[in-house]
Structures are given as C-alpha cells and as structure tokens.
Amino acid sequence: MVVGPHAYAPPQAGGISVGYRRWARILICLAIIIAIFVVVAFVASVVLLAKADADVENAAYGYLAIVLWVGIAAAIPVLLAVAVPGAVMTRRVRRQRQTTP
C-alpha cells in the first residue's frame, strides 16, 4: 500500500497553554467550594431537622431543612459539571509535565 501526502495521520496533541492550566485550577477550586457548600448544607439540614423534631414550636426549621436539600440537589449536577472537566484538565496538565523534560 502506497502512502501519499494526503494519508491520514492521528491528530497530535498540542502544548498546554498557561490559560489552560489556569482554567484547570479554577475549575478544581470551584469544585472544592461547591463540595464544601454541599457538606455544610447537609450538616445544617440535619441540625435543623433535629431542632424541628425536638419541639413543635420549631417546626419551621424542618421546612428550612427541605430548602437546603433542594439547594444540595441543585448543586450536585453543578459540582459534577465543574469537577469532571477540572479533573480531566488537571490530569492532562500533570501528564504533560511528566513527559516534557
């Protein structure tokens, strides 16, 4: 088989720019901030539920806990949408650093 000048060659990965590294760090930092928010909201919702269960006068705290759960449910897809690309980008940056002398 003769390979001419128009033969297919797999694409070559280009160098990783400073902006790419910056965005990888930004995405990872955002993922950490969102994860901290989710953990704090979960702990606060458990505390609010305990307060609501302890006394009938504090029943509104149960509704506040439900609002926090809605916030957690909304934050988890955002967390995944930020963390997965950030992790992939960070892995690519680290792999490029290891292979580059």
Secondary structure, DSSP 4 states (H G I P E B T S, - for coil): ----TT---PPPP-PPPHHHHHHHHHHHHHHHHHHHHHHHHHHHHHHHHHHHHH-GGGTHHHHHHHHHHHHHHHHHHHHHHHHHHHHHHHHHHHHHHHH--
